[in-house]
Amino acid sequence: MRIEILVPGKISKHLLDAENYYLEKISRFADVNVEFVPLGGDVNTENPKVILGKEAEAIFKKLKDRRYILIDLWGKQLTSEEFSSLIDRNFQISSEIVFVIGGPLGVDEELRKKAAERISFSKMTFTHEMCLVILLEQIFRGFKILRNEKYHY
């Protein structure tokens, strides 16, 4: 089983330990690869549509027509149990799950339209870096739920 996560930018130093912590925890269940693509530009000086378009282009190059699940503010909100079922259901379709997280400005409409599924972590807005850590934690929790293992950290 393989999980790939595509996200614009990079992880900040203060969140790097959390990313590595969950990557290590998940490694007994699946091979996880986090791929960072370049940000589309400076959000303070460049046109947001141009930035979103550049990020989408970089993500689509990495996707290579693969099916993906988009982490999207307007996606469906799930419980952890429902998220674990999403993992299980998607691994029945393929040996690989690809998640896409938007950048600081969100996601281009083309990414939204072409997503196989769209999920949301909250009605609140989180940075793309925090979404990565939350996604990793939920993937770990999802595998624990699927294996009927206790989870409390």
C-alpha positions as protocol buffer text, in pm:
chain_id: "A"
residue {
  index: 1
  type: MET
  ca { x: 0 y: 0 z: 0 }
}
residue {
  index: 2
  type: ARG
  ca { x: 123 y: 341 z: -96 }
}
residue {
  index: 3
  type: ILE
  ca { x: 3 y: 690 z: -8 }
}
residue {
  index: 4
  type: GLU
  ca { x: 124 y: 1002 z: -183 }
}
residue {
  index: 5
  type: ILE
  ca { x: 45 y: 1352 z: -62 }
}
residue {
  index: 6
  type: LEU
  ca { x: 97 y: 1648 z: -295 }
}
residue {
  index: 7
  type: VAL
  ca { x: 119 y: 1993 z: -140 }
}
residue {
  index: 8
  type: PRO
  ca { x: 250 y: 2331 z: -259 }
}
residue {
  index: 9
  type: GLY
  ca { x: 535 y: 2494 z: -69 }
}
residue {
  index: 10
  type: LYS
  ca { x: 729 y: 2326 z: 204 }
}
residue {
  index: 11
  type: ILE
  ca { x: 685 y: 2239 z: 568 }
}
residue {
  index: 12
  type: SER
  ca { x: 799 y: 2499 z: 819 }
}
residue {
  index: 13
  type: LYS
  ca { x: 1071 y: 2409 z: 1063 }
}
residue {
  index: 14
  type: HIS
  ca { x: 831 y: 2423 z: 1360 }
}
residue {
  index: 15
  type: LEU
  ca { x: 608 y: 2152 z: 1204 }
}
residue {
  index: 16
  type: LEU
  ca { x: 881 y: 1927 z: 1066 }
}
residue {
  index: 17
  type: ASP
  ca { x: 900 y: 1714 z: 1382 }
}
residue {
  index: 18
  type: ALA
  ca { x: 524 y: 1652 z: 1369 }
}
residue {
  index: 19
  type: GLU
  ca { x: 543 y: 1553 z: 1001 }
}
residue {
  index: 20
  type: ASN
  ca { x: 829 y: 1311 z: 1068 }
}
residue {
  index: 21
  type: TYR
  ca { x: 659 y: 1172 z: 1378 }
}
residue {
  index: 22
  type: TYR
  ca { x: 347 y: 1068 z: 1185 }
}
residue {
  index: 23
  type: LEU
  ca { x: 540 y: 948 z: 880 }
}
residue {
  index: 24
  type: GLU
  ca { x: 728 y: 710 z: 1109 }
}
residue {
  index: 25
  type: LYS
  ca { x: 407 y: 595 z: 1281 }
}
residue {
  index: 26
  type: ILE
  ca { x: 231 y: 530 z: 948 }
}
residue {
  index: 27
  type: SER
  ca { x: 529 y: 342 z: 800 }
}
residue {
  index: 28
  type: ARG
  ca { x: 421 y: 12 z: 957 }
}
residue {
  index: 29
  type: PHE
  ca { x: 93 y: 33 z: 763 }
}
residue {
  index: 30
  type: ALA
  ca { x: 187 y: 192 z: 430 }
}
residue {
  index: 31
  type: ASP
  ca { x: 460 y: 363 z: 234 }
}
residue {
  index: 32
  type: VAL
  ca { x: 390 y: 738 z: 252 }
}
residue {
  index: 33
  type: ASN
  ca { x: 554 y: 997 z: 32 }
}
residue {
  index: 34
  type: VAL
  ca { x: 500 y: 1370 z: 74 }
}
residue {
  index: 35
  type: GLU
  ca { x: 577 y: 1561 z: -246 }
}
residue {
  index: 36
  type: PHE
  ca { x: 610 y: 1936 z: -230 }
}
residue {
  index: 37
  type: VAL
  ca { x: 552 y: 2136 z: -548 }
}
residue {
  index: 38
  type: PRO
  ca { x: 658 y: 2498 z: -591 }
}
residue {
  index: 39
  type: LEU
  ca { x: 429 y: 2773 z: -468 }
}
residue {
  index: 40
  type: GLY
  ca { x: 269 y: 2963 z: -757 }
}
residue {
  index: 41
  type: GLY
  ca { x: 407 y: 3300 z: -655 }
}
residue {
  index: 42
  type: ASP
  ca { x: 401 y: 3573 z: -393 }
}
residue {
  index: 43
  type: VAL
  ca { x: 49 y: 3606 z: -250 }
}
residue {
  index: 44
  type: ASN
  ca { x: 118 y: 3971 z: -161 }
}
residue {
  index: 45
  type: THR
  ca { x: 214 y: 4087 z: -510 }
}
residue {
  index: 46
  type: GLU
  ca { x: 82 y: 3844 z: -772 }
}
residue {
  index: 47
  type: ASN
  ca { x: -263 y: 3772 z: -910 }
}
residue {
  index: 48
  type: PRO
  ca { x: -430 y: 3495 z: -705 }
}
residue {
  index: 49
  type: LYS
  ca { x: -571 y: 3323 z: -1017 }
}
residue {
  index: 50
  type: VAL
  ca { x: -222 y: 3309 z: -1168 }
}
residue {
  index: 51
  type: ILE
  ca { x: -80 y: 3166 z: -845 }
}
residue {
  index: 52
  type: LEU
  ca { x: -354 y: 2900 z: -822 }
}
residue {
  index: 53
  type: GLY
  ca { x: -306 y: 2813 z: -1190 }
}
residue {
  index: 54
  type: LYS
  ca { x: 69 y: 2763 z: -1149 }
}
residue {
  index: 55
  type: GLU
  ca { x: 20 y: 2544 z: -842 }
}
residue {
  index: 56
  type: ALA
  ca { x: -246 y: 2337 z: -1020 }
}
residue {
  index: 57
  type: GLU
  ca { x: -17 y: 2292 z: -1320 }
}
residue {
  index: 58
  type: ALA
  ca { x: 264 y: 2164 z: -1095 }
}
residue {
  index: 59
  type: ILE
  ca { x: 25 y: 1930 z: -912 }
}
residue {
  index: 60
  type: PHE
  ca { x: -125 y: 1793 z: -1236 }
}
residue {
  index: 61
  type: LYS
  ca { x: 230 y: 1717 z: -1361 }
}
residue {
  index: 62
  type: LYS
  ca { x: 290 y: 1506 z: -1050 }
}
residue {
  index: 63
  type: LEU
  ca { x: -53 y: 1342 z: -1069 }
}
residue {
  index: 64
  type: LYS
  ca { x: -4 y: 1209 z: -1423 }
}
residue {
  index: 65
  type: ASP
  ca { x: -380 y: 1142 z: -1459 }
}
residue {
  index: 66
  type: ARG
  ca { x: -399 y: 946 z: -1133 }
}
residue {
  index: 67
  type: ARG
  ca { x: -714 y: 947 z: -921 }
}
residue {
  index: 68
  type: TYR
  ca { x: -688 y: 1176 z: -616 }
}
residue {
  index: 69
  type: ILE
  ca { x: -870 y: 1292 z: -306 }
}
residue {
  index: 70
  type: LEU
  ca { x: -870 y: 1667 z: -253 }
}
residue {
  index: 71
  type: ILE
  ca { x: -852 y: 1825 z: 90 }
}
residue {
  index: 72
  type: ASP
  ca { x: -1091 y: 2113 z: 29 }
}
residue {
  index: 73
  type: LEU
  ca { x: -1266 y: 2363 z: 254 }
}
residue {
  index: 74
  type: TRP
  ca { x: -1592 y: 2283 z: 70 }
}
residue {
  index: 75
  type: GLY
  ca { x: -1544 y: 1906 z: 75 }
}
residue {
  index: 76
  type: LYS
  ca { x: -1742 y: 1658 z: 284 }
}
residue {
  index: 77
  type: GLN
  ca { x: -1665 y: 1656 z: 654 }
}
residue {
  index: 78
  type: LEU
  ca { x: -1600 y: 1308 z: 792 }
}
residue {
  index: 79
  type: THR
  ca { x: -1561 y: 1150 z: 1132 }
}
residue {
  index: 80
  type: SER
  ca { x: -1238 y: 962 z: 1193 }
}
residue {
  index: 81
  type: GLU
  ca { x: -1428 y: 635 z: 1147 }
}
residue {
  index: 82
  type: GLU
  ca { x: -1565 y: 755 z: 813 }
}
residue {
  index: 83
  type: PHE
  ca { x: -1214 y: 864 z: 710 }
}
residue {
  index: 84
  type: SER
  ca { x: -1081 y: 517 z: 795 }
}
residue {
  index: 85
  type: SER
  ca { x: -1355 y: 372 z: 571 }
}
residue {
  index: 86
  type: LEU
  ca { x: -1246 y: 611 z: 295 }
}
residue {
  index: 87
  type: ILE
  ca { x: -892 y: 473 z: 325 }
}
residue {
  index: 88
  type: ASP
  ca { x: -1020 y: 115 z: 316 }
}
residue {
  index: 89
  type: ARG
  ca { x: -1254 y: 181 z: 22 }
}
residue {
  index: 90
  type: ASN
  ca { x: -982 y: 352 z: -181 }
}
residue {
  index: 91
  type: PHE
  ca { x: -730 y: 73 z: -118 }
}
residue {
  index: 92
  type: GLN
  ca { x: -990 y: -168 z: -256 }
}
residue {
  index: 93
  type: ILE
  ca { x: -985 y: 36 z: -579 }
}
residue {
  index: 94
  type: SER
  ca { x: -606 y: 72 z: -602 }
}
residue {
  index: 95
  type: SER
  ca { x: -287 y: -5 z: -413 }
}
residue {
  index: 96
  type: GLU
  ca { x: -220 y: 370 z: -406 }
}
residue {
  index: 97
  type: ILE
  ca { x: -408 y: 665 z: -261 }
}
residue {
  index: 98
  type: VAL
  ca { x: -314 y: 1018 z: -364 }
}
residue {
  index: 99
  type: PHE
  ca { x: -418 y: 1317 z: -154 }
}
residue {
  index: 100
  type: VAL
  ca { x: -387 y: 1676 z: -275 }
}
residue {
  index: 101
  type: ILE
  ca { x: -371 y: 1975 z: -42 }
}
residue {
  index: 102
  type: GLY
  ca { x: -406 y: 2328 z: -176 }
}
residue {
  index: 103
  type: GLY
  ca { x: -159 y: 2608 z: -114 }
}
residue {
  index: 104
  type: PRO
  ca { x: -199 y: 2931 z: 84 }
}
residue {
  index: 105
  type: LEU
  ca { x: -477 y: 3053 z: -147 }
}
residue {
  index: 106
  type: GLY
  ca { x: -662 y: 2722 z: -169 }
}
residue {
  index: 107
  type: VAL
  ca { x: -703 y: 2527 z: -491 }
}
residue {
  index: 108
  type: ASP
  ca { x: -766 y: 2602 z: -855 }
}
residue {
  index: 109
  type: GLU
  ca { x: -1115 y: 2514 z: -976 }
}
residue {
  index: 110
  type: GLU
  ca { x: -974 y: 2253 z: -1219 }
}
residue {
  index: 111
  type: LEU
  ca { x: -825 y: 2059 z: -927 }
}
residue {
  index: 112
  type: ARG
  ca { x: -1161 y: 2074 z: -753 }
}
residue {
  index: 113
  type: LYS
  ca { x: -1352 y: 1955 z: -1062 }
}
residue {
  index: 114
  type: LYS
  ca { x: -1124 y: 1660 z: -1137 }
}
residue {
  index: 115
  type: ALA
  ca { x: -1097 y: 1524 z: -782 }
}
residue {
  index: 116
  type: ALA
  ca { x: -1241 y: 1176 z: -730 }
}
residue {
  index: 117
  type: GLU
  ca { x: -1346 y: 1283 z: -380 }
}
residue {
  index: 118
  type: ARG
  ca { x: -1330 y: 1605 z: -180 }
}
residue {
  index: 119
  type: ILE
  ca { x: -1305 y: 1608 z: 197 }
}
residue {
  index: 120
  type: SER
  ca { x: -1277 y: 1885 z: 453 }
}
residue {
  index: 121
  type: PHE
  ca { x: -1120 y: 1879 z: 797 }
}
residue {
  index: 122
  type: SER
  ca { x: -1328 y: 2169 z: 925 }
}
residue {
  index: 123
  type: LYS
  ca { x: -1522 y: 2477 z: 829 }
}
residue {
  index: 124
  type: MET
  ca { x: -1221 y: 2662 z: 967 }
}
residue {
  index: 125
  type: THR
  ca { x: -931 y: 2749 z: 739 }
}
residue {
  index: 126
  type: PHE
  ca { x: -593 y: 2591 z: 817 }
}
residue {
  index: 127
  type: THR
  ca { x: -257 y: 2654 z: 656 }
}
residue {
  index: 128
  type: HIS
  ca { x: -154 y: 2398 z: 398 }
}
residue {
  index: 129
  type: GLU
  ca { x: 122 y: 2290 z: 638 }
}
residue {
  index: 130
  type: MET
  ca { x: -122 y: 2230 z: 923 }
}
residue {
  index: 131
  type: CYS
  ca { x: -348 y: 2038 z: 683 }
}
residue {
  index: 132
  type: LEU
  ca { x: -54 y: 1812 z: 604 }
}
residue {
  index: 133
  type: VAL
  ca { x: 4 y: 1734 z: 972 }
}
residue {
  index: 134
  type: ILE
  ca { x: -369 y: 1683 z: 1033 }
}
residue {
  index: 135
  type: LEU
  ca { x: -393 y: 1454 z: 729 }
}
residue {
  index: 136
  type: LEU
  ca { x: -96 y: 1247 z: 845 }
}
residue {
  index: 137
  type: GLU
  ca { x: -246 y: 1214 z: 1193 }
}
residue {
  index: 138
  type: GLN
  ca { x: -581 y: 1106 z: 1049 }
}
residue {
  index: 139
  type: ILE
  ca { x: -416 y: 853 z: 818 }
}
residue {
  index: 140
  type: PHE
  ca { x: -240 y: 702 z: 1119 }
}
residue {
  index: 141
  type: ARG
  ca { x: -564 y: 707 z: 1321 }
}
residue {
  index: 142
  type: GLY
  ca { x: -750 y: 557 z: 1024 }
}
residue {
  index: 143
  type: PHE
  ca { x: -516 y: 259 z: 1003 }
}
residue {
  index: 144
  type: LYS
  ca { x: -544 y: 205 z: 1380 }
}
residue {
  index: 145
  type: ILE
  ca { x: -925 y: 207 z: 1350 }
}
residue {
  index: 146
  type: LEU
  ca { x: -916 y: -39 z: 1057 }
}
residue {
  index: 147
  type: ARG
  ca { x: -703 y: -277 z: 1262 }
}
residue {
  index: 148
  type: ASN
  ca { x: -914 y: -239 z: 1578 }
}
residue {
  index: 149
  type: GLU
  ca { x: -610 y: -109 z: 1765 }
}
residue {
  index: 150
  type: LYS
  ca { x: -639 y: 138 z: 2050 }
}
residue {
  index: 151
  type: TYR
  ca { x: -533 y: 492 z: 1972 }
}
residue {
  index: 152
  type: HIS
  ca { x: -453 y: 760 z: 2222 }
}
residue {
  index: 153
  type: TYR
  ca { x: -152 y: 989 z: 2191 }
}
